[in-house]
Amino acid sequence: MNRYKKEVEHPIQNRLGGELVCALLIHIQKLKLDTKTAMLELNQILKANEINFVMLATLPAFFLSLILLMFVRTWFKGDKRAQGRGSLDRLYRAVKRHAKATGEWPSLRHDIINLGKPGLQTAHKLIATSRIQHFYDFLHPLSDQH
């Protein structure tokens, strides 16, 4: 600090042969080198994370295209897997409590689930429907039970 004060007091002499200018130039070169080093490290980090940035940028487009593909597939195939399921679901919920009370729930549940299976043959579905209609006592009106 003393050297700096001395050299500041004599600017003309300092300009010709002082160490202050040389020290400032060295300091500027060091700052320049540190800045370049930091920029190179930052560049390496960005290159290493480039794949992450690309993946992150493509995720929304990927999910949108996946949803669009599902809609197009359903539209082209005329997907009929869920047809009729609404009435079976209503039946399932409507009879569950009564069937549990009579102890008939496990077999009735099995029959309702069989009706909803798309691969089950029509003959088996007719048998299940007939069984539901005639076998379960709590489904019969009071006039039929007497």
C-alpha positions in Angstrom: 0.0 0.0 0.0 2.9 2.3 0.8 4.4 1.6 -2.7 1.0 2.5 -4.2 0.9 5.8 -2.3 4.4 6.8 -3.4 3.7 6.0 -7.0 0.4 7.9 -7.0 2.2 11.0 -5.7 4.6 11.0 -8.7 2.4 10.2 -11.7 4.9 11.4 -14.4 7.8 9.4 -13.0 5.4 6.5 -12.5 4.4 6.7 -16.1 7.9 6.3 -17.4 9.3 3.7 -15.1 6.9 2.9 -12.3 5.7 -0.5 -11.2 2.1 0.6 -10.7 1.3 0.5 -14.4 2.9 -2.9 -14.7 1.1 -4.2 -11.7 -2.2 -3.0 -13.1 -1.6 -4.6 -16.5 -0.7 -7.9 -14.8 -3.9 -7.6 -12.7 -6.0 -7.0 -15.8 -4.4 -9.9 -17.6 -5.1 -12.1 -14.5 -8.8 -11.0 -14.5 -9.0 -11.7 -18.2 -7.6 -15.2 -17.8 -10.0 -15.9 -14.8 -12.9 -14.7 -17.0 -11.9 -16.9 -19.9 -11.5 -19.9 -17.5 -14.9 -19.3 -16.0 -16.4 -19.0 -19.5 -14.8 -22.3 -20.6 -16.1 -24.1 -17.5 -19.6 -22.7 -18.1 -19.4 -23.8 -21.7 -18.4 -27.3 -20.6 -21.3 -27.4 -18.1 -23.8 -26.3 -20.8 -22.5 -28.9 -23.3 -22.8 -31.6 -20.7 -26.4 -30.6 -20.0 -27.3 -30.1 -23.6 -29.1 -33.5 -23.8 -31.0 -32.6 -20.6 -32.2 -29.3 -22.2 -33.2 -31.0 -25.4 -35.1 -33.7 -23.5 -36.8 -31.2 -21.3 -37.8 -29.1 -24.4 -39.3 -32.2 -26.2 -41.3 -33.6 -23.3 -44.4 -31.4 -23.8 -44.5 -32.2 -27.6 -44.0 -35.9 -26.8 -47.0 -36.0 -24.4 -49.2 -34.1 -26.7 -48.4 -36.4 -29.6 -49.1 -39.4 -27.4 -52.5 -38.1 -26.4 -53.3 -37.3 -30.0 -52.2 -40.8 -31.1 -54.5 -42.3 -28.5 -57.5 -40.2 -29.8 -56.7 -41.1 -33.4 -56.4 -44.8 -32.5 -59.7 -44.8 -30.7 -61.4 -42.9 -33.5 -60.0 -45.3 -36.3 -60.6 -48.5 -34.4 -64.0 -47.5 -33.2 -62.9 -48.7 -29.8 -65.9 -50.5 -28.3 -64.3 -51.8 -25.1 -66.2 -49.4 -22.8 -69.6 -49.8 -24.5 -72.3 -51.1 -22.2 -70.1 -50.7 -19.2 -72.1 -47.8 -17.8 -75.3 -49.9 -17.3 -73.2 -52.7 -15.7 -71.6 -50.2 -13.4 -75.0 -48.9 -12.3 -76.2 -52.5 -11.7 -73.0 -53.3 -9.7 -73.5 -50.3 -7.4 -77.3 -50.8 -7.1 -77.2 -54.4 -6.0 -74.0 -54.5 -4.0 -75.4 -53.5 -0.6 -78.4 -55.8 -0.9 -76.4 -58.8 -2.1 -73.9 -58.4 0.7 -76.8 -58.4 3.2 -78.2 -61.7 1.8 -74.7 -63.3 1.3 -75.1 -63.6 -2.4 -72.6 -60.9 -3.3 -69.5 -63.1 -4.3 -71.4 -65.1 -6.9 -73.4 -62.1 -8.2 -70.3 -60.0 -8.5 -68.7 -62.8 -10.5 -71.7 -62.9 -12.9 -71.7 -59.1 -13.3 -68.0 -59.1 -14.1 -68.4 -61.9 -16.6 -71.1 -59.8 -18.4 -68.5 -57.0 -18.8 -65.7 -59.2 -20.3 -65.4 -58.4 -24.0 -63.9 -61.8 -24.9 -66.5 -63.9 -23.2 -68.8 -65.8 -25.6 -72.4 -64.7 -26.0 -73.7 -68.1 -24.8 -71.8 -67.6 -21.4 -73.2 -64.1 -21.1 -76.7 -65.3 -21.7 -76.2 -68.0 -19.0 -74.9 -65.3 -16.6 -77.9 -63.0 -17.4 -80.4 -65.9 -16.8 -78.7 -66.7 -13.5 -78.9 -63.1 -12.4 -82.6 -63.0 -13.4 -83.7 -66.2 -11.7 -81.2 -67.2 -9.0 -80.7 -64.2 -6.8 -83.7 -63.9 -4.4 -83.3 -60.2 -3.5 -83.7 -59.1 -7.1 -87.2 -60.7 -7.4 -90.2 -58.4 -6.7 -92.1 -59.1 -3.5 -95.1 -60.4 -5.5 -93.0 -63.2 -7.1 -91.5 -64.4 -3.7 -94.9 -65.4 -2.3 
